[in-house]
Amino acid sequence: MYANHTFKKGERIVSKKLIEELFGGEKSRSMAVFPLRLVYMLGERSDGEEAAQLLISVPKRHFKRAVKRNRVKRQIREAYRMNKAMVMSRMAGRPATEKIAMAIIWTGNELVSTEEVSEKTTKLLQRLAEKL
């Protein structure tokens, strides 16, 4: 089992090219558990790159104040950090040249408890692990 509960810089998606490919792509898939939506895509992995990379987006349209957007991002990041083992264990069974790029997008208009965000994130990651 993958017991490393960290979220390093290398696990974040920062490449504009990868972001465009993830959201505009024919290869990307999506699933939702309100108030979250997960967009994911399998791709080629280069040397030194992590097996799974994540982008978290909370649109300004849903929360005008940055404080609230940052709170939601923190909740999602923590839930992912604690439950990413589900995805990592499945990726370990795949070829070493493959990676998964994921984006978690907030679709709700109201703040939700940390427990509920964690529960919804876990559901999404479980569904993703089943598909891998």
Number of C-alpha atoms within 10 A of each C-alpha: 8 12 11 10 13 12 16 10 10 14 16 17 18 13 9 9 9 15 16 10 16 21 16 10 12 9 12 16 14 14 14 18 13 12 17 19 20 20 19 21 19 17 17 12 16 12 7 7 13 18 23 20 20 20 18 18 18 21 15 11 9 15 17 10 10 12 10 16 18 14 14 23 19 14 19 23 19 19 20 24 15 16 20 23 18 19 21 20 14 14 18 14 9 13 10 13 12 16 22 19 23 24 21 24 19 21 17 15 11 10 14 12 10 16 11 13 22 19 14 20 28 18 15 20 18 15 15 19 17 11 8 12
